Amino acid sequence: MILRQWSARIRTADEARYVAYIEETGAAHYAATDGNLGFQILTSAEADGLSTITTLSWWTDLAAVKRFAGEDYQRAQYYPEDDAFLVERTEFVQHHLVRASAMGGVR
């Protein structure tokens, strides 16, 4: 299993609107891609009025990641309205090979 991790920074006041936007764009794209096992959207508010937003998406294998992101799968995927929200963005995402996992007591 592969974990794909993306992070950026937004204004904390925009958290709810941006999470909804991600659900409509990137998360919907994840869910529609064969081999996606799910996703999570995380936010972390900082004292400076900005928040870090992170998406974690879970994939059966690297071929599934490439079905979502294309051959240049290490590059972050952005959508048309991202510019209205993002204060800082990354060009690349991180991929991790999941070696062990447990959730809700299930392994």
C-alpha positions in Angstrom: 0.0 0.0 0.0 1.2 3.5 -0.8 0.4 6.7 1.2 0.5 9.9 -0.8 0.9 13.0 1.3 0.4 16.6 0.2 0.5 19.8 2.3 0.1 23.5 1.8 -0.7 26.6 3.9 -3.9 28.6 3.8 -5.5 31.4 5.9 -7.2 29.8 8.9 -10.4 31.7 8.2 -10.6 29.8 4.9 -10.3 26.3 6.4 -14.0 25.2 6.1 -14.4 26.6 2.5 -11.1 25.1 1.3 -11.8 21.6 2.9 -15.2 21.7 1.1 -13.4 22.6 -2.2 -10.9 19.8 -1.8 -13.7 17.4 -1.2 -15.3 18.5 -4.5 -12.1 18.4 -6.5 -9.1 16.3 -5.4 -10.9 14.0 -3.1 -13.6 13.3 -5.7 -10.8 12.6 -8.2 -9.1 10.2 -5.6 -12.4 8.4 -5.1 -13.0 8.0 -8.9 -9.6 6.5 -9.5 -9.3 2.7 -9.5 -7.0 1.6 -6.7 -7.7 4.4 -4.3 -8.4 3.0 -0.8 -9.5 6.3 0.8 -8.3 9.6 1.9 -8.1 12.0 4.9 -8.0 15.8 5.0 -6.3 17.3 8.0 -5.9 20.9 9.2 -3.7 22.5 11.8 -4.2 26.1 12.8 -1.1 28.1 13.7 -0.8 31.2 15.8 0.1 33.4 12.8 -3.5 33.1 11.3 -2.4 30.5 8.9 -3.2 26.8 8.8 -1.4 23.8 7.3 -3.7 21.6 5.3 -2.7 18.1 4.5 -4.3 15.4 2.4 -3.4 11.7 2.9 -4.5 9.4 0.2 -4.1 5.6 0.3 -3.5 3.6 -2.8 -3.1 -0.1 -3.6 0.2 0.4 -5.5 2.2 2.9 -7.5 0.2 2.1 -10.7 -2.9 3.4 -8.9 -1.1 6.6 -7.9 -0.1 7.1 -11.5 -3.7 6.6 -12.7 -4.6 9.6 -10.4 -1.5 11.8 -11.0 0.0 10.7 -14.3 3.5 9.6 -15.0 4.9 12.7 -13.2 3.2 11.3 -10.1 5.6 13.0 -7.7 4.3 16.5 -8.7 1.4 17.9 -6.7 -1.9 18.2 -8.4 -3.7 21.5 -8.3 -7.2 22.6 -9.3 -8.4 26.0 -10.8 -9.5 27.7 -7.5 -6.5 26.6 -5.5 -4.8 30.0 -6.2 -7.6 31.8 -4.3 -6.9 29.8 -1.1 -3.2 28.9 -1.0 -0.7 31.1 0.7 2.2 28.6 0.4 2.2 25.5 -1.8 4.6 22.6 -2.5 5.6 21.5 -6.0 6.0 17.9 -5.0 4.2 15.4 -2.8 5.6 12.6 -0.6 5.0 8.9 -1.2 5.5 6.3 1.5 5.4 2.6 1.3 3.1 1.4 4.2 4.9 -1.4 6.1 2.4 -1.9 8.9 -1.0 -0.5 9.6 -3.8 -0.7 12.2 -7.0 1.3 12.5 -9.9 0.7 14.8 -8.2 -2.3 16.2 -8.1 -4.0 12.8 -4.7 -5.0 11.3 
